């Protein structure tokens, strides 16, 4: 039962590391991405809180 869950979590972790490495290589920060999308930190925080609830 936990095997598919663990496999999925490992895939998410590996994908996150790959994306993080690529963004770091091009010197792209989270702050830059938020500014480019036209959002504020408060708006992102609000969306994250609503998504988790």
N, CA, C and O atoms as a Tripos MOL2 file, in Angstrom:
@<TRIPOS>MOLECULE
protein
  212   211    53     0     0
PROTEIN
NO_CHARGES

@<TRIPOS>ATOM
      1 N           0.8120   -1.1900    0.0000 N.3       1 UNK1
      2 CA          0.0000    0.0000    0.0000 C.3       1 UNK1
      3 C           0.8620    1.2620    0.0000 C.2       1 UNK1
      4 O           0.5460    2.2120   -0.7160 O.2       1 UNK1
      5 N           1.9160    1.2960    0.7660 N.am      2 UNK2
      6 CA          2.7680    2.4740    0.8130 C.3       2 UNK2
      7 C           3.7220    2.5570   -0.3620 C.2       2 UNK2
      8 O           4.2670    3.6240   -0.6460 O.2       2 UNK2
      9 N           3.9280    1.4500   -1.0450 N.am      3 UNK3
     10 CA          4.8770    1.4380   -2.1520 C.3       3 UNK3
     11 C           4.5480    2.4780   -3.2270 C.2       3 UNK3
     12 O           5.4490    3.2170   -3.6230 O.2       3 UNK3
     13 N           3.3090    2.5750   -3.7200 N.am      4 UNK4
     14 CA          3.0170    3.6120   -4.7210 C.3       4 UNK4
     15 C           3.1970    5.0290   -4.1650 C.2       4 UNK4
     16 O           3.6350    5.9260   -4.8850 O.2       4 UNK4
     17 N           2.8640    5.2280   -2.9010 N.am      5 UNK5
     18 CA          3.0310    6.5340   -2.2870 C.3       5 UNK5
     19 C           4.5050    6.9140   -2.2030 C.2       5 UNK5
     20 O           4.8770    8.0390   -2.5380 O.2       5 UNK5
     21 N           5.3220    6.0100   -1.7690 N.am      6 UNK6
     22 CA          6.7590    6.2770   -1.6600 C.3       6 UNK6
     23 C           7.3570    6.5250   -3.0340 C.2       6 UNK6
     24 O           8.1880    7.4180   -3.1980 O.2       6 UNK6
     25 N           6.9460    5.7470   -4.0180 N.am      7 UNK7
     26 CA          7.4480    5.9160   -5.3810 C.3       7 UNK7
     27 C           7.0760    7.3100   -5.9210 C.2       7 UNK7
     28 O           7.8920    7.9720   -6.5630 O.2       7 UNK7
     29 N           5.8650    7.7330   -5.6590 N.am      8 UNK8
     30 CA          5.4300    9.0570   -6.0980 C.3       8 UNK8
     31 C           6.2080   10.1570   -5.3960 C.2       8 UNK8
     32 O           6.6170   11.1270   -6.0340 O.2       8 UNK8
     33 N           6.4200   10.0190   -4.0960 N.am      9 UNK9
     34 CA          7.1890   11.0120   -3.3480 C.3       9 UNK9
     35 C           8.6190   11.1110   -3.8550 C.2       9 UNK9
     36 O           9.1720   12.2070   -3.9450 O.2       9 UNK9
     37 N           9.2170    9.9810   -4.1840 N.am     10 UNK10
     38 CA         10.5830    9.9860   -4.7220 C.3      10 UNK10
     39 C          10.6060   10.6970   -6.0750 C.2      10 UNK10
     40 O          11.5300   11.4620   -6.3520 O.2      10 UNK10
     41 N           9.6170   10.4590   -6.9080 N.am     11 UNK11
     42 CA          9.5420   11.1340   -8.2090 C.3      11 UNK11
     43 C           9.4190   12.6440   -8.0400 C.2      11 UNK11
     44 O          10.0650   13.4080   -8.7560 O.2      11 UNK11
     45 N           8.5910   13.0680   -7.0950 N.am     12 UNK12
     46 CA          8.4100   14.5040   -6.8520 C.3      12 UNK12
     47 C           9.7100   15.1230   -6.3520 C.2      12 UNK12
     48 O          10.0810   16.2140   -6.7850 O.2      12 UNK12
     49 N          10.3990   14.4460   -5.4550 N.am     13 UNK13
     50 CA         11.6690   14.9560   -4.9230 C.3      13 UNK13
     51 C          12.7060   15.0610   -6.0340 C.2      13 UNK13
     52 O          13.4030   16.0710   -6.1310 O.2      13 UNK13
     53 N          12.8170   14.0450   -6.8640 N.am     14 UNK14
     54 CA         13.7940   14.0640   -7.9580 C.3      14 UNK14
     55 C          13.4600   15.1730   -8.9490 C.2      14 UNK14
     56 O          14.3540   15.8940   -9.3930 O.2      14 UNK14
     57 N          12.1900   15.3150   -9.2990 N.am     15 UNK15
     58 CA         11.7890   16.3780  -10.2270 C.3      15 UNK15
     59 C          12.0850   17.7550   -9.6350 C.2      15 UNK15
     60 O          12.5300   18.6510  -10.3510 O.2      15 UNK15
     61 N          11.8460   17.9290   -8.3490 N.am     16 UNK16
     62 CA         12.1230   19.2050   -7.6910 C.3      16 UNK16
     63 C          13.6080   19.5210   -7.7030 C.2      16 UNK16
     64 O          14.0010   20.6660   -7.9320 O.2      16 UNK16
     65 N          14.4270   18.5240   -7.4600 N.am     17 UNK17
     66 CA         15.8760   18.7380   -7.4930 C.3      17 UNK17
     67 C          16.3550   19.1100   -8.8970 C.2      17 UNK17
     68 O          17.2220   19.9700   -9.0490 O.2      17 UNK17
     69 N          15.7990   18.4730   -9.9110 N.am     18 UNK18
     70 CA         16.1880   18.7770  -11.2890 C.3      18 UNK18
     71 C          15.7870   20.2100  -11.6510 C.2      18 UNK18
     72 O          16.5870   20.9640  -12.2030 O.2      18 UNK18
     73 N          14.5420   20.5760  -11.3340 N.am     19 UNK19
     74 CA         14.0790   21.9280  -11.6440 C.3      19 UNK19
     75 C          14.8860   22.9560  -10.8610 C.2      19 UNK19
     76 O          15.2550   23.9940  -11.4100 O.2      19 UNK19
     77 N          15.1660   22.6900   -9.5970 N.am     20 UNK20
     78 CA         15.9660   23.6000   -8.7860 C.3      20 UNK20
     79 C          17.3610   23.7830   -9.3360 C.2      20 UNK20
     80 O          17.8910   24.8940   -9.3250 O.2      20 UNK20
     81 N          17.9630   22.7100   -9.8160 N.am     21 UNK21
     82 CA         19.3020   22.7850  -10.4030 C.3      21 UNK21
     83 C          19.2890   23.6270  -11.6810 C.2      21 UNK21
     84 O          20.1870   24.4370  -11.9090 O.2      21 UNK21
     85 N          18.2730   23.4300  -12.5020 N.am     22 UNK22
     86 CA         18.1730   24.2000  -13.7480 C.3      22 UNK22
     87 C          17.9740   25.6810  -13.4430 C.2      22 UNK22
     88 O          18.6330   26.5300  -14.0440 O.2      22 UNK22
     89 N          17.0730   25.9970  -12.5190 N.am     23 UNK23
     90 CA         16.8390   27.3970  -12.1570 C.3      23 UNK23
     91 C          18.0890   28.0300  -11.5590 C.2      23 UNK23
     92 O          18.3950   29.1890  -11.8390 O.2      23 UNK23
     93 N          18.8010   27.2850  -10.7510 N.am     24 UNK24
     94 CA         20.0350   27.7910  -10.1520 C.3      24 UNK24
     95 C          21.0950   28.0430  -11.2270 C.2      24 UNK24
     96 O          21.8320   29.0260  -11.1570 O.2      24 UNK24
     97 N          21.1660   27.1710  -12.2010 N.am     25 UNK25
     98 CA         22.1380   27.3250  -13.2880 C.3      25 UNK25
     99 C          21.9190   28.6250  -14.0460 C.2      25 UNK25
    100 O          22.8790   29.2860  -14.4430 O.2      25 UNK25
    101 N          20.6490   28.9950  -14.2490 N.am     26 UNK26
    102 CA         20.3230   30.2150  -14.9730 C.3      26 UNK26
    103 C          20.1380   31.4090  -14.0360 C.2      26 UNK26
    104 O          19.6960   32.4710  -14.4740 O.2      26 UNK26
    105 N          20.4670   31.2520  -12.7630 N.am     27 UNK27
    106 CA         20.3670   32.3100  -11.7410 C.3      27 UNK27
    107 C          18.9680   32.9030  -11.6560 C.2      27 UNK27
    108 O          18.8020   34.1200  -11.5660 O.2      27 UNK27
    109 N          17.9760   32.0400  -11.6850 N.am     28 UNK28
    110 CA         16.5910   32.4720  -11.5550 C.3      28 UNK28
    111 C          16.1670   32.2190  -10.1140 C.2      28 UNK28
    112 O          16.2910   31.1050   -9.6050 O.2      28 UNK28
    113 N          15.6620   33.2710   -9.4610 N.am     29 UNK29
    114 CA         15.2490   33.1450   -8.0690 C.3      29 UNK29
    115 C          13.7190   33.1180   -7.9770 C.2      29 UNK29
    116 O          13.0150   33.4710   -8.9230 O.2      29 UNK29
    117 N          13.2400   32.6970   -6.8330 N.am     30 UNK30
    118 CA         11.8020   32.6870   -6.6030 C.3      30 UNK30
    119 C          11.2520   34.1070   -6.6360 C.2      30 UNK30
    120 O          10.1460   34.3330   -7.1280 O.2      30 UNK30
    121 N          12.0050   35.0510   -6.1230 N.am     31 UNK31
    122 CA         11.5840   36.4500   -6.1260 C.3      31 UNK31
    123 C          11.3770   36.9540   -7.5580 C.2      31 UNK31
    124 O          10.3990   37.6450   -7.8420 O.2      31 UNK31
    125 N          12.2950   36.6070   -8.4470 N.am     32 UNK32
    126 CA         12.1610   37.0190   -9.8430 C.3      32 UNK32
    127 C          10.9260   36.3980  -10.4830 C.2      32 UNK32
    128 O          10.2060   37.0660  -11.2250 O.2      32 UNK32
    129 N          10.6810   35.1410  -10.2040 N.am     33 UNK33
    130 CA          9.5310   34.4610  -10.7850 C.3      33 UNK33
    131 C           8.2220   35.0730  -10.3020 C.2      33 UNK33
    132 O           7.2760   35.2120  -11.0770 O.2      33 UNK33
    133 N           8.1640   35.4390   -9.0190 N.am     34 UNK34
    134 CA          6.9550   36.0380   -8.4720 C.3      34 UNK34
    135 C           6.7210   37.4130   -9.0960 C.2      34 UNK34
    136 O           5.5930   37.7490   -9.4580 O.2      34 UNK34
    137 N           7.7870   38.2060   -9.2210 N.am     35 UNK35
    138 CA          7.6470   39.5300   -9.8210 C.3      35 UNK35
    139 C           7.2090   39.4310  -11.2830 C.2      35 UNK35
    140 O           6.3480   40.1930  -11.7210 O.2      35 UNK35
    141 N           7.7840   38.5140  -12.0300 N.am     36 UNK36
    142 CA          7.4440   38.3530  -13.4450 C.3      36 UNK36
    143 C           5.9950   37.9200  -13.6370 C.2      36 UNK36
    144 O           5.3690   38.2680  -14.6380 O.2      36 UNK36
    145 N           5.4620   37.1660  -12.6860 N.am     37 UNK37
    146 CA          4.0790   36.7060  -12.8220 C.3      37 UNK37
    147 C           3.0820   37.7490  -12.3360 C.2      37 UNK37
    148 O           1.8740   37.5700  -12.4890 O.2      37 UNK37
    149 N           3.5820   38.8520  -11.7460 N.am     38 UNK38
    150 CA          2.7010   39.9250  -11.3160 C.3      38 UNK38
    151 C           2.0350   39.6690   -9.9770 C.2      38 UNK38
    152 O           1.0290   40.3010   -9.6560 O.2      38 UNK38
    153 N           2.5780   38.7590   -9.1980 N.am     39 UNK39
    154 CA          2.0050   38.4410   -7.8970 C.3      39 UNK39
    155 C           2.8230   39.0860   -6.7830 C.2      39 UNK39
    156 O           3.9550   39.5190   -6.9970 O.2      39 UNK39
    157 N           2.2380   39.1420   -5.6050 N.am     40 UNK40
    158 CA          2.9690   39.5840   -4.4220 C.3      40 UNK40
    159 C           3.1520   38.3790   -3.4990 C.2      40 UNK40
    160 O           2.4930   37.3520   -3.6650 O.2      40 UNK40
    161 N           4.0550   38.5180   -2.5260 N.am     41 UNK41
    162 CA          4.2700   37.4230   -1.5910 C.3      41 UNK41
    163 C           3.0030   37.1200   -0.8000 C.2      41 UNK41
    164 O           2.7090   35.9620   -0.5020 O.2      41 UNK41
    165 N           2.2560   38.1710   -0.4630 N.am     42 UNK42
    166 CA          1.0260   37.9740    0.2890 C.3      42 UNK42
    167 C           0.0140   37.1700   -0.5260 C.2      42 UNK42
    168 O          -0.6690   36.2980    0.0110 O.2      42 UNK42
    169 N          -0.0800   37.4640   -1.8130 N.am     43 UNK43
    170 CA         -1.0210   36.7480   -2.6840 C.3      43 UNK43
    171 C          -0.6190   35.2790   -2.8290 C.2      43 UNK43
    172 O          -1.4730   34.3930   -2.8040 O.2      43 UNK43
    173 N           0.6720   35.0270   -2.9780 N.am     44 UNK44
    174 CA          1.1560   33.6480   -3.0890 C.3      44 UNK44
    175 C           0.8850   32.8980   -1.7870 C.2      44 UNK44
    176 O           0.4690   31.7400   -1.8060 O.2      44 UNK44
    177 N           1.1220   33.5600   -0.6620 N.am     45 UNK45
    178 CA          0.8600   32.9340    0.6340 C.3      45 UNK45
    179 C          -0.6230   32.6190    0.7920 C.2      45 UNK45
    180 O          -0.9860   31.5490    1.2800 O.2      45 UNK45
    181 N          -1.4790   33.5520    0.3780 N.am     46 UNK46
    182 CA         -2.9220   33.3390    0.4590 C.3      46 UNK46
    183 C          -3.3550   32.1600   -0.4010 C.2      46 UNK46
    184 O          -4.1650   31.3380    0.0290 O.2      46 UNK46
    185 N          -2.8190   32.0760   -1.6080 N.am     47 UNK47
    186 CA         -3.1730   30.9550   -2.4980 C.3      47 UNK47
    187 C          -2.6890   29.6330   -1.9210 C.2      47 UNK47
    188 O          -3.3880   28.6240   -2.0200 O.2      47 UNK47
    189 N          -1.5030   29.6230   -1.3170 N.am     48 UNK48
    190 CA         -0.9790   28.3950   -0.7220 C.3      48 UNK48
    191 C          -1.8400   27.9500    0.4610 C.2      48 UNK48
    192 O          -2.1200   26.7610    0.6200 O.2      48 UNK48
    193 N          -2.2560   28.9060    1.2860 N.am     49 UNK49
    194 CA         -3.1040   28.5640    2.4250 C.3      49 UNK49
    195 C          -4.4480   28.0070    1.9660 C.2      49 UNK49
    196 O          -4.9460   27.0300    2.5260 O.2      49 UNK49
    197 N          -5.0340   28.6360    0.9400 N.am     50 UNK50
    198 CA         -6.3220   28.1280    0.4250 C.3      50 UNK50
    199 C          -6.1510   26.7630   -0.2110 C.2      50 UNK50
    200 O          -7.0340   25.9130   -0.1040 O.2      50 UNK50
    201 N          -5.0200   26.5430   -0.8750 N.am     51 UNK51
    202 CA         -4.7790   25.2480   -1.5070 C.3      51 UNK51
    203 C          -4.6120   24.1220   -0.5040 C.2      51 UNK51
    204 O          -4.9970   22.9830   -0.7710 O.2      51 UNK51
    205 N          -4.0380   24.4380    0.6520 N.am     52 UNK52
    206 CA         -3.8170   23.4130    1.6720 C.3      52 UNK52
    207 C          -5.0740   23.1280    2.4930 C.2      52 UNK52
    208 O          -5.1880   22.0750    3.1210 O.2      52 UNK52
    209 N          -6.0020   24.0610    2.4830 N.am     53 UNK53
    210 CA         -7.2150   23.8400    3.2870 C.3      53 UNK53
    211 C          -8.3080   23.1320    2.5190 C.2      53 UNK53
    212 O          -9.3820   22.8790    3.0650 O.2      53 UNK53
@<TRIPOS>BOND
     1     1     2 1
     2     2     3 1
     3     3     4 2
     4     3     5 am
     5     5     6 1
     6     6     7 1
     7     7     8 2
     8     7     9 am
     9     9    10 1
    10    10    11 1
    11    11    12 2
    12    11    13 am
    13    13    14 1
    14    14    15 1
    15    15    16 2
    16    15    17 am
    17    17    18 1
    18    18    19 1
    19    19    20 2
    20    19    21 am
    21    21    22 1
    22    22    23 1
    23    23    24 2
    24    23    25 am
    25    25    26 1
    26    26    27 1
    27    27    28 2
    28    27    29 am
    29    29    30 1
    30    30    31 1
    31    31    32 2
    32    31    33 am
    33    33    34 1
    34    34    35 1
    35    35    36 2
    36    35    37 am
    37    37    38 1
    38    38    39 1
    39    39    40 2
    40    39    41 am
    41    41    42 1
    42    42    43 1
    43    43    44 2
    44    43    45 am
    45    45    46 1
    46    46    47 1
    47    47    48 2
    48    47    49 am
    49    49    50 1
    50    50    51 1
    51    51    52 2
    52    51    53 am
    53    53    54 1
    54    54    55 1
    55    55    56 2
    56    55    57 am
    57    57    58 1
    58    58    59 1
    59    59    60 2
    60    59    61 am
    61    61    62 1
    62    62    63 1
    63    63    64 2
    64    63    65 am
    65    65    66 1
    66    66    67 1
    67    67    68 2
    68    67    69 am
    69    69    70 1
    70    70    71 1
    71    71    72 2
    72    71    73 am
    73    73    74 1
    74    74    75 1
    75    75    76 2
    76    75    77 am
    77    77    78 1
    78    78    79 1
    79    79    80 2
    80    79    81 am
    81    81    82 1
    82    82    83 1
    83    83    84 2
    84    83    85 am
    85    85    86 1
    86    86    87 1
    87    87    88 2
    88    87    89 am
    89    89    90 1
    90    90    91 1
    91    91    92 2
    92    91    93 am
    93    93    94 1
    94    94    95 1
    95    95    96 2
    96    95    97 am
    97    97    98 1
    98    98    99 1
    99    99   100 2
   100    99   101 am
   101   101   102 1
   102   102   103 1
   103   103   104 2
   104   103   105 am
   105   105   106 1
   106   106   107 1
   107   107   108 2
   108   107   109 am
   109   109   110 1
   110   110   111 1
   111   111   112 2
   112   111   113 am
   113   113   114 1
   114   114   115 1
   115   115   116 2
   116   115   117 am
   117   117   118 1
   118   118   119 1
   119   119   120 2
   120   119   121 am
   121   121   122 1
   122   122   123 1
   123   123   124 2
   124   123   125 am
   125   125   126 1
   126   126   127 1
   127   127   128 2
   128   127   129 am
   129   129   130 1
   130   130   131 1
   131   131   132 2
   132   131   133 am
   133   133   134 1
   134   134   135 1
   135   135   136 2
   136   135   137 am
   137   137   138 1
   138   138   139 1
   139   139   140 2
   140   139   141 am
   141   141   142 1
   142   142   143 1
   143   143   144 2
   144   143   145 am
   145   145   146 1
   146   146   147 1
   147   147   148 2
   148   147   149 am
   149   149   150 1
   150   150   151 1
   151   151   152 2
   152   151   153 am
   153   153   154 1
   154   154   155 1
   155   155   156 2
   156   155   157 am
   157   157   158 1
   158   158   159 1
   159   159   160 2
   160   159   161 am
   161   161   162 1
   162   162   163 1
   163   163   164 2
   164   163   165 am
   165   165   166 1
   166   166   167 1
   167   167   168 2
   168   167   169 am
   169   169   170 1
   170   170   171 1
   171   171   172 2
   172   171   173 am
   173   173   174 1
   174   174   175 1
   175   175   176 2
   176   175   177 am
   177   177   178 1
   178   178   179 1
   179   179   180 2
   180   179   181 am
   181   181   182 1
   182   182   183 1
   183   183   184 2
   184   183   185 am
   185   185   186 1
   186   186   187 1
   187   187   188 2
   188   187   189 am
   189   189   190 1
   190   190   191 1
   191   191   192 2
   192   191   193 am
   193   193   194 1
   194   194   195 1
   195   195   196 2
   196   195   197 am
   197   197   198 1
   198   198   199 1
   199   199   200 2
   200   199   201 am
   201   201   202 1
   202   202   203 1
   203   203   204 2
   204   203   205 am
   205   205   206 1
   206   206   207 1
   207   207   208 2
   208   207   209 am
   209   209   210 1
   210   210   211 1
   211   211   212 2
@<TRIPOS>SUBSTRUCTURE
     1 UNK1         2 RESIDUE 1 A UNK
     2 UNK2         6 RESIDUE 1 A UNK
     3 UNK3        10 RESIDUE 1 A UNK
     4 UNK4        14 RESIDUE 1 A UNK
     5 UNK5        18 RESIDUE 1 A UNK
     6 UNK6        22 RESIDUE 1 A UNK
     7 UNK7        26 RESIDUE 1 A UNK
     8 UNK8        30 RESIDUE 1 A UNK
     9 UNK9        34 RESIDUE 1 A UNK
    10 UNK10       38 RESIDUE 1 A UNK
    11 UNK11       42 RESIDUE 1 A UNK
    12 UNK12       46 RESIDUE 1 A UNK
    13 UNK13       50 RESIDUE 1 A UNK
    14 UNK14       54 RESIDUE 1 A UNK
    15 UNK15       58 RESIDUE 1 A UNK
    16 UNK16       62 RESIDUE 1 A UNK
    17 UNK17       66 RESIDUE 1 A UNK
    18 UNK18       70 RESIDUE 1 A UNK
    19 UNK19       74 RESIDUE 1 A UNK
    20 UNK20       78 RESIDUE 1 A UNK
    21 UNK21       82 RESIDUE 1 A UNK
    22 UNK22       86 RESIDUE 1 A UNK
    23 UNK23       90 RESIDUE 1 A UNK
    24 UNK24       94 RESIDUE 1 A UNK
    25 UNK25       98 RESIDUE 1 A UNK
    26 UNK26      102 RESIDUE 1 A UNK
    27 UNK27      106 RESIDUE 1 A UNK
    28 UNK28      110 RESIDUE 1 A UNK
    29 UNK29      114 RESIDUE 1 A UNK
    30 UNK30      118 RESIDUE 1 A UNK
    31 UNK31      122 RESIDUE 1 A UNK
    32 UNK32      126 RESIDUE 1 A UNK
    33 UNK33      130 RESIDUE 1 A UNK
    34 UNK34      134 RESIDUE 1 A UNK
    35 UNK35      138 RESIDUE 1 A UNK
    36 UNK36      142 RESIDUE 1 A UNK
    37 UNK37      146 RESIDUE 1 A UNK
    38 UNK38      150 RESIDUE 1 A UNK
    39 UNK39      154 RESIDUE 1 A UNK
    40 UNK40      158 RESIDUE 1 A UNK
    41 UNK41      162 RESIDUE 1 A UNK
    42 UNK42      166 RESIDUE 1 A UNK
    43 UNK43      170 RESIDUE 1 A UNK
    44 UNK44      174 RESIDUE 1 A UNK
    45 UNK45      178 RESIDUE 1 A UNK
    46 UNK46      182 RESIDUE 1 A UNK
    47 UNK47      186 RESIDUE 1 A UNK
    48 UNK48      190 RESIDUE 1 A UNK
    49 UNK49      194 RESIDUE 1 A UNK
    50 UNK50      198 RESIDUE 1 A UNK
    51 UNK51      202 RESIDUE 1 A UNK
    52 UNK52      206 RESIDUE 1 A UNK
    53 UNK53      210 RESIDUE 1 A UNK
